[in-house]
Amino acid sequence: MRITIDKNSCIGSGQCALTAPSVFTQDDDGYSEVLPGREDGGGDPMVREAARACPVQALTVEDA
């Protein structure tokens, strides 16, 4: 799995971090980040749900 965050689209709603906190966090400005070492989703089944929860569809999840 490969996770991409469109930093130009992210509005910092935090839905990804709430949905899959073992994979996503928010930086000091409130924008989405993938946690270090979790770039592949870490096997978390909620990663795709986090992408769906994003109100501006800033997250892309692709199969590797």
KOLLUM-237509 format. One record per residue: residue in one letter; x, y, z of N, C-alpha, C, CB in turn. Coordinates in nm, 4 decimals. Glycine has a CB too. Example, Ala and Ser with C-alpha at 12.3 -4.5 7.8 and 13.67 -1.06 7.14 Angstrom:
2
<site><type>A</type><n_xx>1.3190</n_xx><n_yy>-0.5690</n_yy><n_zz>0.7800</n_zz><ca_xx>1.2300</ca_xx><ca_yy>-0.4500</ca_yy><ca_zz>0.7800</ca_zz><c_xx>1.3200</c_xx><c_yy>-0.3300</c_yy><c_zz>0.7800</c_zz><cb_xx>1.1308</cb_xx><cb_yy>-0.4473</cb_yy><cb_zz>0.9046</cb_zz></site>
<site><type>S</type><n_xx>1.2850</n_xx><n_yy>-0.2250</n_yy><n_zz>0.7080</n_zz><ca_xx>1.3670</ca_xx><ca_yy>-0.1060</ca_yy><ca_zz>0.7140</ca_zz><c_xx>1.2900</c_xx><c_yy>0.0030</c_yy><c_zz>0.7870</c_zz><cb_xx>1.4084</cb_xx><cb_yy>-0.0598</cb_yy><cb_zz>0.5725</cb_zz></site>
//
This chain:
64
<site><type>M</type><n_xx>0.0849</n_xx><n_yy>-0.1168</n_yy><n_zz>0.0000</n_zz><ca_xx>0.0000</ca_xx><ca_yy>0.0000</ca_yy><ca_zz>0.0000</ca_zz><c_xx>0.0899</c_xx><c_yy>0.1238</c_yy><c_zz>0.0000</c_zz><cb_xx>-0.0968</cb_xx><cb_yy>-0.0006</cb_yy><cb_zz>0.1224</cb_zz></site>
<site><type>R</type><n_xx>0.0470</n_xx><n_yy>0.2241</n_yy><n_zz>-0.0719</n_zz><ca_xx>0.1203</ca_xx><ca_yy>0.3512</ca_yy><ca_zz>-0.0774</ca_zz><c_xx>0.0231</c_xx><c_yy>0.4645</c_yy><c_zz>-0.0478</c_zz><cb_xx>0.1889</cb_xx><cb_yy>0.3716</cb_yy><cb_zz>-0.2170</cb_zz></site>
<site><type>I</type><n_xx>0.0583</n_xx><n_yy>0.5482</n_yy><n_zz>0.0471</n_zz><ca_xx>-0.0267</ca_xx><ca_yy>0.6597</ca_yy><ca_zz>0.0892</ca_zz><c_xx>0.0357</c_xx><c_yy>0.7901</c_yy><c_zz>0.0416</c_zz><cb_xx>-0.0458</cb_xx><cb_yy>0.6609</cb_yy><cb_zz>0.2439</cb_zz></site>
<site><type>T</type><n_xx>-0.0445</n_xx><n_yy>0.8732</n_yy><n_zz>-0.0220</n_zz><ca_xx>0.0003</ca_xx><ca_yy>1.0046</ca_yy><ca_zz>-0.0675</ca_zz><c_xx>-0.0933</c_xx><c_yy>1.1097</c_yy><c_zz>-0.0101</c_zz><cb_xx>0.0045</cb_xx><cb_yy>1.0125</cb_yy><cb_zz>-0.2235</cb_zz></site>
<site><type>I</type><n_xx>-0.0370</n_xx><n_yy>1.2188</n_yy><n_zz>0.0388</n_zz><ca_xx>-0.1161</ca_xx><ca_yy>1.3313</ca_yy><ca_zz>0.0889</ca_zz><c_xx>-0.0895</c_xx><c_yy>1.4508</c_yy><c_zz>-0.0010</c_zz><cb_xx>-0.0815</cb_xx><cb_yy>1.3643</cb_yy><cb_zz>0.2384</cb_zz></site>
<site><type>D</type><n_xx>-0.1956</n_xx><n_yy>1.5064</n_yy><n_zz>-0.0579</n_zz><ca_xx>-0.1839</ca_xx><ca_yy>1.6273</ca_yy><ca_zz>-0.1390</ca_zz><c_xx>-0.1821</c_xx><c_yy>1.7464</c_yy><c_zz>-0.0431</c_zz><cb_xx>-0.3021</cb_xx><cb_yy>1.6390</cb_yy><cb_zz>-0.2438</cb_zz></site>
<site><type>K</type><n_xx>-0.0623</n_xx><n_yy>1.7961</n_yy><n_zz>-0.0147</n_zz><ca_xx>-0.0463</ca_xx><ca_yy>1.9055</ca_yy><ca_zz>0.0821</ca_zz><c_xx>-0.1135</c_xx><c_yy>2.0342</c_yy><c_zz>0.0356</c_zz><cb_xx>0.1014</cb_xx><cb_yy>1.9317</cb_yy><cb_zz>0.1072</cb_zz></site>
<site><type>N</type><n_xx>-0.1349</n_xx><n_yy>2.0485</n_yy><n_zz>-0.0946</n_zz><ca_xx>-0.2026</ca_xx><ca_yy>2.1679</ca_yy><ca_zz>-0.1458</ca_zz><c_xx>-0.3522</c_xx><c_yy>2.1624</c_yy><c_zz>-0.1238</c_zz><cb_xx>-0.1740</cb_xx><cb_yy>2.1854</cb_yy><cb_zz>-0.2931</cb_zz></site>
<site><type>S</type><n_xx>-0.4066</n_xx><n_yy>2.0412</n_yy><n_zz>-0.1093</n_zz><ca_xx>-0.5508</ca_xx><ca_yy>2.0253</ca_yy><ca_zz>-0.0892</ca_zz><c_xx>-0.5900</c_xx><c_yy>2.0126</c_yy><c_zz>0.0577</c_zz><cb_xx>-0.5994</cb_xx><cb_yy>1.9042</cb_yy><cb_zz>-0.1643</cb_zz></site>
<site><type>C</type><n_xx>-0.4995</n_xx><n_yy>1.9601</n_yy><n_zz>0.1402</n_zz><ca_xx>-0.5301</ca_xx><ca_yy>1.9340</ca_yy><ca_zz>0.2808</ca_zz><c_xx>-0.5727</c_xx><c_yy>2.0626</c_yy><c_zz>0.3512</c_zz><cb_xx>-0.4084</cb_xx><cb_yy>1.8720</cb_yy><cb_zz>0.3519</cb_zz></site>
<site><type>I</type><n_xx>-0.6843</n_xx><n_yy>2.0558</n_yy><n_zz>0.4255</n_zz><ca_xx>-0.7327</ca_xx><ca_yy>2.1713</ca_yy><ca_zz>0.5001</ca_zz><c_xx>-0.7160</c_xx><c_yy>2.1528</c_yy><c_zz>0.6505</c_zz><cb_xx>-0.8785</cb_xx><cb_yy>2.1973</cb_yy><cb_zz>0.4671</cb_zz></site>
<site><type>G</type><n_xx>-0.6591</n_xx><n_yy>2.0389</n_yy><n_zz>0.6906</n_zz><ca_xx>-0.6329</ca_xx><ca_yy>2.0155</ca_yy><ca_zz>0.8321</ca_zz><c_xx>-0.7549</c_xx><c_yy>1.9782</c_yy><c_zz>0.9143</c_zz><cb_xx>-0.5715</cb_xx><cb_yy>2.1354</cb_yy><cb_zz>0.8903</cb_zz></site>
<site><type>S</type><n_xx>-0.8520</n_xx><n_yy>1.9122</n_yy><n_zz>0.8532</n_zz><ca_xx>-0.9718</ca_xx><ca_yy>1.8745</ca_yy><ca_zz>0.9289</ca_zz><c_xx>-0.9423</c_xx><c_yy>1.7663</c_yy><c_zz>1.0322</c_zz><cb_xx>-1.0809</cb_xx><cb_yy>1.8265</cb_yy><cb_zz>0.8340</cb_zz></site>
<site><type>G</type><n_xx>-0.8368</n_xx><n_yy>1.6882</n_yy><n_zz>1.0104</n_zz><ca_xx>-0.7972</ca_xx><ca_yy>1.5872</ca_yy><ca_zz>1.1073</ca_zz><c_xx>-0.8745</c_xx><c_yy>1.4571</c_yy><c_zz>1.1023</c_zz><cb_xx>-0.8093</cb_xx><cb_yy>1.6426</cb_yy><cb_zz>1.2406</cb_zz></site>
<site><type>Q</type><n_xx>-0.9602</n_xx><n_yy>1.4407</n_yy><n_zz>1.0024</n_zz><ca_xx>-1.0393</ca_xx><ca_yy>1.3182</ca_yy><ca_zz>0.9936</ca_zz><c_xx>-0.9515</c_xx><c_yy>1.1949</c_yy><c_zz>0.9757</c_zz><cb_xx>-1.1382</cb_xx><cb_yy>1.3280</cb_yy><cb_zz>0.8787</cb_zz></site>
<site><type>C</type><n_xx>-0.8404</n_xx><n_yy>1.2093</n_yy><n_zz>0.9045</n_zz><ca_xx>-0.7507</ca_xx><ca_yy>1.0949</ca_yy><ca_zz>0.8857</ca_zz><c_xx>-0.6890</c_xx><c_yy>1.0530</c_yy><c_zz>1.0182</c_zz><cb_xx>-0.6402</cb_xx><cb_yy>1.1285</cb_yy><cb_zz>0.7842</cb_zz></site>
<site><type>A</type><n_xx>-0.6430</n_xx><n_yy>1.1493</n_yy><n_zz>1.0958</n_zz><ca_xx>-0.5800</ca_xx><ca_yy>1.1193</ca_yy><ca_zz>1.2245</ca_zz><c_xx>-0.6811</c_xx><c_yy>1.0619</c_yy><c_zz>1.3236</c_zz><cb_xx>-0.5151</cb_xx><cb_yy>1.2454</cb_yy><cb_zz>1.2829</cb_zz></site>
<site><type>L</type><n_xx>-0.8048</n_xx><n_yy>1.1039</n_yy><n_zz>1.3155</n_zz><ca_xx>-0.9089</ca_xx><ca_yy>1.0484</ca_yy><ca_zz>1.4026</ca_zz><c_xx>-0.9472</c_xx><c_yy>0.9071</c_yy><c_zz>1.3608</c_zz><cb_xx>-1.0326</cb_xx><cb_yy>1.1381</cb_yy><cb_zz>1.4014</cb_zz></site>
<site><type>T</type><n_xx>-0.9476</n_xx><n_yy>0.8815</n_yy><n_zz>1.2312</n_zz><ca_xx>-0.9905</ca_xx><ca_yy>0.7521</ca_yy><ca_zz>1.1786</ca_zz><c_xx>-0.8810</c_xx><c_yy>0.6463</c_yy><c_zz>1.1876</c_zz><cb_xx>-1.0348</cb_xx><cb_yy>0.7671</cb_yy><cb_zz>1.0350</cb_zz></site>
<site><type>A</type><n_xx>-0.7572</n_xx><n_yy>0.6836</n_yy><n_zz>1.1587</n_zz><ca_xx>-0.6449</ca_xx><ca_yy>0.5891</ca_yy><ca_zz>1.1607</ca_zz><c_xx>-0.5262</c_xx><c_yy>0.6515</c_yy><c_zz>1.2342</c_zz><cb_xx>-0.6040</cb_xx><cb_yy>0.5484</cb_yy><cb_zz>1.0159</cb_zz></site>
<site><type>P</type><n_xx>-0.5375</n_xx><n_yy>0.6678</n_yy><n_zz>1.3662</n_zz><ca_xx>-0.4322</ca_xx><ca_yy>0.7366</ca_yy><ca_zz>1.4421</ca_zz><c_xx>-0.2985</c_xx><c_yy>0.6626</c_yy><c_zz>1.4476</c_zz><cb_xx>-0.4796</cb_xx><cb_yy>0.7599</cb_yy><cb_zz>1.5813</cb_zz></site>
<site><type>S</type><n_xx>-0.2971</n_xx><n_yy>0.5357</n_yy><n_zz>1.4117</n_zz><ca_xx>-0.1691</ca_xx><ca_yy>0.4642</ca_yy><ca_zz>1.4099</ca_zz><c_xx>-0.0907</c_xx><c_yy>0.4919</c_yy><c_zz>1.2821</c_zz><cb_xx>-0.1923</cb_xx><cb_yy>0.3140</cb_yy><cb_zz>1.4247</cb_zz></site>
<site><type>V</type><n_xx>-0.1537</n_xx><n_yy>0.5611</n_yy><n_zz>1.1867</n_zz><ca_xx>-0.0891</ca_xx><ca_yy>0.5905</ca_yy><ca_zz>1.0587</ca_zz><c_xx>-0.0745</c_xx><c_yy>0.7407</c_yy><c_zz>1.0354</c_zz><cb_xx>-0.1684</cb_xx><cb_yy>0.5281</cb_yy><cb_zz>0.9444</cb_zz></site>
<site><type>F</type><n_xx>-0.1743</n_xx><n_yy>0.8186</n_yy><n_zz>1.0736</n_zz><ca_xx>-0.1749</ca_xx><ca_yy>0.9621</ca_yy><ca_zz>1.0446</ca_zz><c_xx>-0.1631</c_xx><c_yy>1.0461</c_yy><c_zz>1.1708</c_zz><cb_xx>-0.3012</cb_xx><cb_yy>0.9997</cb_yy><cb_zz>0.9700</cb_zz></site>
<site><type>T</type><n_xx>-0.1046</n_xx><n_yy>1.1631</n_yy><n_zz>1.1536</n_zz><ca_xx>-0.0994</ca_xx><ca_yy>1.2632</ca_yy><ca_zz>1.2583</ca_zz><c_xx>-0.1165</c_xx><c_yy>1.3993</c_yy><c_zz>1.1915</c_zz><cb_xx>0.0348</cb_xx><cb_yy>1.2549</cb_yy><cb_zz>1.3396</cb_zz></site>
<site><type>Q</type><n_xx>-0.1092</n_xx><n_yy>1.5047</n_yy><n_zz>1.2702</n_zz><ca_xx>-0.1141</ca_xx><ca_yy>1.6390</ca_yy><ca_zz>1.2149</ca_zz><c_xx>0.0132</c_xx><c_yy>1.7120</c_yy><c_zz>1.2544</c_zz><cb_xx>-0.2400</cb_xx><cb_yy>1.7157</cb_yy><cb_zz>1.2639</cb_zz></site>
<site><type>D</type><n_xx>0.0678</n_xx><n_yy>1.7902</n_yy><n_zz>1.1598</n_zz><ca_xx>0.1901</ca_xx><ca_yy>1.8643</ca_yy><ca_zz>1.1883</ca_zz><c_xx>0.1591</c_xx><c_yy>1.9858</c_yy><c_zz>1.2757</c_zz><cb_xx>0.2589</cb_xx><cb_yy>1.9081</cb_yy><cb_zz>1.0572</cb_zz></site>
<site><type>D</type><n_xx>0.2590</n_xx><n_yy>2.0662</n_yy><n_zz>1.3026</n_zz><ca_xx>0.2417</ca_xx><ca_yy>2.1816</ca_yy><ca_zz>1.3911</ca_zz><c_xx>0.1405</c_xx><c_yy>2.2836</c_yy><c_zz>1.3391</c_zz><cb_xx>0.3742</cb_xx><cb_yy>2.2493</cb_yy><cb_zz>1.4116</cb_zz></site>
<site><type>D</type><n_xx>0.1179</n_xx><n_yy>2.2823</n_yy><n_zz>1.2075</n_zz><ca_xx>0.0200</ca_xx><ca_yy>2.3733</ca_yy><ca_zz>1.1481</ca_zz><c_xx>-0.1179</c_xx><c_yy>2.3100</c_yy><c_zz>1.1354</c_zz><cb_xx>0.0676</cb_xx><cb_yy>2.4186</cb_yy><cb_zz>1.0120</cb_zz></site>
<site><type>G</type><n_xx>-0.1294</n_xx><n_yy>2.1829</n_yy><n_zz>1.1756</n_zz><ca_xx>-0.2592</ca_xx><ca_yy>2.1146</ca_yy><ca_zz>1.1723</ca_zz><c_xx>-0.2853</c_xx><c_yy>2.0342</c_yy><c_zz>1.0472</c_zz><cb_xx>-0.3670</cb_xx><cb_yy>2.2133</cb_yy><cb_zz>1.1877</cb_zz></site>
<site><type>Y</type><n_xx>-0.1869</n_xx><n_yy>2.0256</n_yy><n_zz>0.9577</n_zz><ca_xx>-0.2070</ca_xx><ca_yy>1.9525</ca_yy><ca_zz>0.8336</ca_zz><c_xx>-0.1652</c_xx><c_yy>1.8064</c_yy><c_zz>0.8480</c_zz><cb_xx>-0.1293</cb_xx><cb_yy>2.0185</cb_yy><cb_zz>0.7205</cb_zz></site>
<site><type>S</type><n_xx>-0.2228</n_xx><n_yy>1.7235</n_yy><n_zz>0.7661</n_zz><ca_xx>-0.2021</ca_xx><ca_yy>1.5792</ca_yy><ca_zz>0.7738</ca_zz><c_xx>-0.0598</c_xx><c_yy>1.5379</c_yy><c_zz>0.7394</c_zz><cb_xx>-0.2980</cb_xx><cb_yy>1.5090</cb_yy><cb_zz>0.6822</cb_zz></site>
<site><type>E</type><n_xx>-0.0129</n_xx><n_yy>1.4368</n_yy><n_zz>0.8134</n_zz><ca_xx>0.1162</ca_xx><ca_yy>1.3737</ca_yy><ca_zz>0.7874</ca_zz><c_xx>0.1017</c_xx><c_yy>1.2245</c_yy><c_zz>0.8122</c_zz><cb_xx>0.2289</cb_xx><cb_yy>1.4349</cb_yy><cb_zz>0.8768</cb_zz></site>
<site><type>V</type><n_xx>0.1809</n_xx><n_yy>1.1469</n_yy><n_zz>0.7404</n_zz><ca_xx>0.1902</ca_xx><ca_yy>1.0043</ca_yy><ca_zz>0.7692</ca_zz><c_xx>0.2993</c_xx><c_yy>0.9878</c_yy><c_zz>0.8740</c_zz><cb_xx>0.2209</cb_xx><cb_yy>0.9197</cb_yy><cb_zz>0.6392</cb_zz></site>
<site><type>L</type><n_xx>0.2720</n_xx><n_yy>0.9094</n_yy><n_zz>0.9760</n_zz><ca_xx>0.3714</ca_xx><ca_yy>0.8871</ca_yy><ca_zz>1.0801</ca_zz><c_xx>0.4939</c_xx><c_yy>0.8167</c_yy><c_zz>1.0229</c_zz><cb_xx>0.3114</cb_xx><cb_yy>0.8050</cb_yy><cb_zz>1.1949</cb_zz></site>
<site><type>P</type><n_xx>0.6131</n_xx><n_yy>0.8494</n_yy><n_zz>1.0720</n_zz><ca_xx>0.7350</ca_xx><ca_yy>0.7838</ca_yy><ca_zz>1.0239</ca_zz><c_xx>0.7241</c_xx><c_yy>0.6320</c_yy><c_zz>1.0383</c_zz><cb_xx>0.8581</cb_xx><cb_yy>0.8359</cb_yy><cb_zz>1.1008</cb_zz></site>
<site><type>G</type><n_xx>0.7635</n_xx><n_yy>0.5631</n_yy><n_zz>0.9329</n_zz><ca_xx>0.7585</ca_xx><ca_yy>0.4172</ca_yy><ca_zz>0.9329</ca_zz><c_xx>0.6229</c_xx><c_yy>0.3596</c_yy><c_zz>0.8963</c_zz><cb_xx>0.7978</cb_xx><cb_yy>0.3665</cb_yy><cb_zz>1.0662</cb_zz></site>
<site><type>R</type><n_xx>0.5243</n_xx><n_yy>0.4454</n_yy><n_zz>0.8728</n_zz><ca_xx>0.3889</ca_xx><ca_yy>0.4000</ca_yy><ca_zz>0.8392</ca_zz><c_xx>0.3490</c_xx><c_yy>0.4348</c_yy><c_zz>0.6968</c_zz><cb_xx>0.2890</cb_xx><cb_yy>0.4601</cb_yy><cb_zz>0.9351</cb_zz></site>
<site><type>E</type><n_xx>0.4471</n_xx><n_yy>0.4650</n_yy><n_zz>0.6133</n_zz><ca_xx>0.4207</ca_xx><ca_yy>0.5045</ca_yy><ca_zz>0.4749</ca_zz><c_xx>0.3469</c_xx><c_yy>0.3970</c_yy><c_zz>0.3964</c_zz><cb_xx>0.5502</cb_xx><cb_yy>0.5376</cb_yy><cb_zz>0.4051</cb_zz></site>
<site><type>D</type><n_xx>0.3554</n_xx><n_yy>0.2718</n_yy><n_zz>0.4433</n_zz><ca_xx>0.2857</ca_xx><ca_yy>0.1617</ca_yy><ca_zz>0.3767</ca_zz><c_xx>0.1523</c_xx><c_yy>0.1292</c_yy><c_zz>0.4440</c_zz><cb_xx>0.3739</cb_xx><cb_yy>0.0377</cb_yy><cb_zz>0.3749</cb_zz></site>
<site><type>G</type><n_xx>0.1113</n_xx><n_yy>0.2106</n_yy><n_zz>0.5390</n_zz><ca_xx>-0.0150</ca_xx><ca_yy>0.1895</ca_yy><ca_zz>0.6083</ca_zz><c_xx>-0.0044</c_xx><c_yy>0.1026</c_yy><c_zz>0.7312</c_zz><cb_xx>-0.1125</cb_xx><cb_yy>0.1297</cb_yy><cb_zz>0.5159</cb_zz></site>
<site><type>G</type><n_xx>0.1088</n_xx><n_yy>0.0384</n_yy><n_zz>0.7494</n_zz><ca_xx>0.1307</ca_xx><ca_yy>-0.0419</ca_yy><ca_zz>0.8685</ca_zz><c_xx>0.0291</c_xx><c_yy>-0.1522</c_yy><c_zz>0.8905</c_zz><cb_xx>0.1319</cb_xx><cb_yy>0.0455</cb_yy><cb_zz>0.9858</cb_zz></site>
<site><type>G</type><n_xx>-0.0384</n_xx><n_yy>-0.1939</n_yy><n_zz>0.7837</n_zz><ca_xx>-0.1380</ca_xx><ca_yy>-0.2994</ca_yy><ca_zz>0.7973</ca_zz><c_xx>-0.2689</c_xx><c_yy>-0.2549</c_yy><c_zz>0.8608</c_zz><cb_xx>-0.0813</cb_xx><cb_yy>-0.4100</cb_yy><cb_zz>0.8770</cb_zz></site>
<site><type>D</type><n_xx>-0.2840</n_xx><n_yy>-0.1254</n_yy><n_zz>0.8837</n_zz><ca_xx>-0.4055</ca_xx><ca_yy>-0.0742</ca_yy><ca_zz>0.9479</ca_zz><c_xx>-0.5232</c_xx><c_yy>-0.0797</c_yy><c_zz>0.8498</c_zz><cb_xx>-0.3837</cb_xx><cb_yy>0.0713</cb_yy><cb_zz>0.9985</cb_zz></site>
<site><type>P</type><n_xx>-0.6288</n_xx><n_yy>-0.1528</n_yy><n_zz>0.8857</n_zz><ca_xx>-0.7435</ca_xx><ca_yy>-0.1643</ca_yy><ca_zz>0.7959</ca_zz><c_xx>-0.8240</c_xx><c_yy>-0.0342</c_yy><c_zz>0.7816</c_zz><cb_xx>-0.8340</cb_xx><cb_yy>-0.2737</cb_yy><cb_zz>0.8449</cb_zz></site>
<site><type>M</type><n_xx>-0.7960</n_xx><n_yy>0.0642</n_yy><n_zz>0.8654</n_zz><ca_xx>-0.8721</ca_xx><ca_yy>0.1892</ca_yy><ca_zz>0.8618</ca_zz><c_xx>-0.8129</c_xx><c_yy>0.2943</c_yy><c_zz>0.7674</c_zz><cb_xx>-0.8807</cb_xx><cb_yy>0.2465</cb_yy><cb_zz>1.0005</cb_zz></site>
<site><type>V</type><n_xx>-0.7013</n_xx><n_yy>0.2630</n_yy><n_zz>0.7027</n_zz><ca_xx>-0.6367</ca_xx><ca_yy>0.3613</ca_yy><ca_zz>0.6143</ca_zz><c_xx>-0.7293</c_xx><c_yy>0.4024</c_yy><c_zz>0.5009</c_zz><cb_xx>-0.5061</cb_xx><cb_yy>0.3045</cb_yy><cb_zz>0.5569</cb_zz></site>
<site><type>R</type><n_xx>-0.7923</n_xx><n_yy>0.3071</n_yy><n_zz>0.4378</n_zz><ca_xx>-0.8836</ca_xx><ca_yy>0.3408</ca_yy><ca_zz>0.3262</ca_zz><c_xx>-1.0045</c_xx><c_yy>0.4192</c_yy><c_zz>0.3765</c_zz><cb_xx>-0.9310</cb_xx><cb_yy>0.2120</cb_yy><cb_zz>0.2535</cb_zz></site>
<site><type>E</type><n_xx>-1.0522</n_xx><n_yy>0.3867</n_yy><n_zz>0.4937</n_zz><ca_xx>-1.1645</ca_xx><ca_yy>0.4619</ca_yy><ca_zz>0.5519</ca_zz><c_xx>-1.1207</c_xx><c_yy>0.6052</c_yy><c_zz>0.5821</c_zz><cb_xx>-1.2166</cb_xx><cb_yy>0.3924</cb_yy><cb_zz>0.6816</cb_zz></site>
<site><type>A</type><n_xx>-0.9975</n_xx><n_yy>0.6219</n_yy><n_zz>0.6271</n_zz><ca_xx>-0.9448</ca_xx><ca_yy>0.7568</ca_yy><ca_zz>0.6526</ca_zz><c_xx>-0.9424</c_xx><c_yy>0.8383</c_yy><c_zz>0.5237</c_zz><cb_xx>-0.8028</cb_xx><cb_yy>0.7495</cb_yy><cb_zz>0.7137</cb_zz></site>
<site><type>A</type><n_xx>-0.9021</n_xx><n_yy>0.7757</n_yy><n_zz>0.4135</n_zz><ca_xx>-0.9016</ca_xx><ca_yy>0.8454</ca_yy><ca_zz>0.2845</ca_zz><c_xx>-1.0430</c_xx><c_yy>0.8853</c_yy><c_zz>0.2443</c_zz><cb_xx>-0.8386</cb_xx><cb_yy>0.7570</cb_yy><cb_zz>0.1755</cb_zz></site>
<site><type>R</type><n_xx>-1.1391</n_xx><n_yy>0.7955</n_yy><n_zz>0.2676</n_zz><ca_xx>-1.2790</ca_xx><ca_yy>0.8280</ca_yy><ca_zz>0.2349</ca_zz><c_xx>-1.3339</c_xx><c_yy>0.9388</c_yy><c_zz>0.3243</c_zz><cb_xx>-1.3669</cb_xx><cb_yy>0.7031</cb_yy><cb_zz>0.2480</cb_zz></site>
<site><type>A</type><n_xx>-1.2846</n_xx><n_yy>0.9463</n_yy><n_zz>0.4484</n_zz><ca_xx>-1.3342</ca_xx><ca_yy>1.0458</ca_yy><ca_zz>0.5438</ca_zz><c_xx>-1.2828</c_xx><c_yy>1.1863</c_yy><c_zz>0.5165</c_zz><cb_xx>-1.2963</cb_xx><cb_yy>1.0057</cb_yy><cb_zz>0.6832</cb_zz></site>
<site><type>C</type><n_xx>-1.1768</n_xx><n_yy>1.1982</n_yy><n_zz>0.4377</n_zz><ca_xx>-1.1198</ca_xx><ca_yy>1.3295</ca_yy><ca_zz>0.4098</ca_zz><c_xx>-1.2203</c_xx><c_yy>1.4150</c_yy><c_zz>0.3320</c_zz><cb_xx>-0.9875</cb_xx><cb_yy>1.3156</cb_yy><cb_zz>0.3308</cb_zz></site>
<site><type>P</type><n_xx>-1.2577</n_xx><n_yy>1.5302</n_yy><n_zz>0.3861</n_zz><ca_xx>-1.3592</ca_xx><ca_yy>1.6129</ca_yy><ca_zz>0.3200</ca_zz><c_xx>-1.3148</c_xx><c_yy>1.6737</c_yy><c_zz>0.1871</c_zz><cb_xx>-1.4003</cb_xx><cb_yy>1.7228</cb_yy><cb_zz>0.4118</cb_zz></site>
<site><type>V</type><n_xx>-1.1827</n_xx><n_yy>1.6814</n_yy><n_zz>0.1643</n_zz><ca_xx>-1.1334</ca_xx><ca_yy>1.7399</ca_yy><ca_zz>0.0388</ca_zz><c_xx>-1.0580</c_xx><c_yy>1.6371</c_yy><c_zz>-0.0452</c_zz><cb_xx>-1.0423</cb_xx><cb_yy>1.8597</cb_yy><cb_zz>0.0684</cb_zz></site>
<site><type>Q</type><n_xx>-1.0667</n_xx><n_yy>1.5107</n_yy><n_zz>-0.0056</n_zz><ca_xx>-1.0044</ca_xx><ca_yy>1.4000</ca_yy><ca_zz>-0.0777</ca_zz><c_xx>-0.8561</c_xx><c_yy>1.4248</c_yy><c_zz>-0.1044</c_zz><cb_xx>-1.0768</cb_xx><cb_yy>1.3765</cb_yy><cb_zz>-0.2090</cb_zz></site>
<site><type>A</type><n_xx>-0.7851</n_xx><n_yy>1.4684</n_yy><n_zz>0.0020</n_zz><ca_xx>-0.6416</ca_xx><ca_yy>1.4954</ca_yy><ca_zz>-0.0091</ca_zz><c_xx>-0.5567</c_xx><c_yy>1.3698</c_yy><c_zz>0.0029</c_zz><cb_xx>-0.5998</cb_xx><cb_yy>1.5942</cb_yy><cb_zz>0.0966</cb_zz></site>
<site><type>L</type><n_xx>-0.6179</n_xx><n_yy>1.2575</n_yy><n_zz>0.0423</n_zz><ca_xx>-0.5437</ca_xx><ca_yy>1.1339</ca_yy><ca_zz>0.0604</ca_zz><c_xx>-0.5677</c_xx><c_yy>1.0390</c_yy><c_zz>-0.0557</c_zz><cb_xx>-0.5822</cb_xx><cb_yy>1.0672</cb_yy><cb_zz>0.1920</cb_zz></site>
<site><type>T</type><n_xx>-0.4603</n_xx><n_yy>0.9765</n_yy><n_zz>-0.1019</n_zz><ca_xx>-0.4684</ca_xx><ca_yy>0.8739</ca_yy><ca_zz>-0.2032</ca_zz><c_xx>-0.4061</c_xx><c_yy>0.7484</c_yy><c_zz>-0.1459</c_zz><cb_xx>-0.3984</cb_xx><cb_yy>0.9175</cb_yy><cb_zz>-0.3348</cb_zz></site>
<site><type>V</type><n_xx>-0.4758</n_xx><n_yy>0.6362</n_yy><n_zz>-0.1570</n_zz><ca_xx>-0.4240</ca_xx><ca_yy>0.5070</ca_yy><ca_zz>-0.1125</ca_zz><c_xx>-0.4213</c_xx><c_yy>0.4155</c_yy><c_zz>-0.2331</c_zz><cb_xx>-0.5106</cb_xx><cb_yy>0.4460</cb_yy><cb_zz>0.0035</cb_zz></site>
<site><type>E</type><n_xx>-0.3003</n_xx><n_yy>0.3675</n_yy><n_zz>-0.2654</n_zz><ca_xx>-0.2825</ca_xx><ca_yy>0.2812</ca_yy><ca_zz>-0.3801</ca_zz><c_xx>-0.2224</c_xx><c_yy>0.1485</c_yy><c_zz>-0.3338</c_zz><cb_xx>-0.1929</cb_xx><cb_yy>0.3489</cb_yy><cb_zz>-0.4869</cb_zz></site>
<site><type>D</type><n_xx>-0.2603</n_xx><n_yy>0.0414</n_yy><n_zz>-0.4006</n_zz><ca_xx>-0.1986</ca_xx><ca_yy>-0.0867</ca_yy><ca_zz>-0.3735</ca_zz><c_xx>-0.0590</c_xx><c_yy>-0.0867</c_yy><c_zz>-0.4329</c_zz><cb_xx>-0.2835</cb_xx><cb_yy>-0.2030</cb_yy><cb_zz>-0.4302</cb_zz></site>
<site><type>A</type><n_xx>0.0341</n_xx><n_yy>-0.1440</n_yy><n_zz>-0.3573</n_zz><ca_xx>0.1745</ca_xx><ca_yy>-0.1463</ca_yy><ca_zz>-0.4042</ca_zz><c_xx>0.1936</c_xx><c_yy>-0.2458</c_yy><c_zz>-0.5166</c_zz><cb_xx>0.2696</cb_xx><cb_yy>-0.1806</cb_yy><cb_zz>-0.2888</cb_zz></site>
//
